């Protein structure tokens, strides 16, 4: 059992099986799981799915986690705090990952690494989703936060095959996730695979245009409370810091690649 209270700011722990334990005054939350069979549309090697492994959990999402005292604030601000566990292991040659989605109307999202190491693969486009304008790999460690820029789809990847990845996020609730592009194009514009113990980035041939991958690390953004020294959940202490999630147009000068990331 690993206690995550100090890094998350919440009374939670994760056990060896990758299950979250919630303690008072948190509401208990049941996870929503994504199985290997459900991941099949976005896998590089779809043939790895069989009757024996089809129901294996690849990742679990605990949606709408909050202290009882913050419930009204979250409803008034139309925001949600979630926790996701991406289980260790490989999906064929691919590193374990989430399905991937775009946000309708281009809303941003902010993540925090609570345990493990995270990659986020971001991509955007102009006229056609098959012609990617920019592909970014954001790498982060425990305590670091990363903003998913407005207009970018994203996939969370666990690059450590022997260690679970636990991430949290704040997101607005007044829109829907769009999974259609990832489903139709068989995943993101790159697959991240393991080759002889090294990372290899394989362009997805279902896309017509895939640019060179930009590798970056997240920056601290104290203007909206994004710092490494405090848990992401602590943004509730200054609710205005959460406004960028549902009013990103008012923060367009701040929510740029240059302000949010630095090149590796």
Buried (B, 14 or more C-beta within 10 A) or exposed (E): EEEBEEBBBBBBBBEEEBEBBBEEEBEEBEBEBBBBBBBBBBBBBEEBBEEEEEEBBBBBBBBEBBBEEBEEBBEEBBBBBBBBBBBBBBBBBBBBBBBBBBBEBBBBBBBBBBBBBBBBBBBBBEEEBBBBEBBBBBBBEBBBBBBBBBBBBBBBBBBBEEEBBBBBBBBBBEBEBBBEBBBEBBBBBBBBBBEEEEEEBEBBEEBEEBBEBBBBBBBEBEEBBBBEEBBBBBBBEEBEBBBBBBEBEEBEEBBEBEBBBEEE
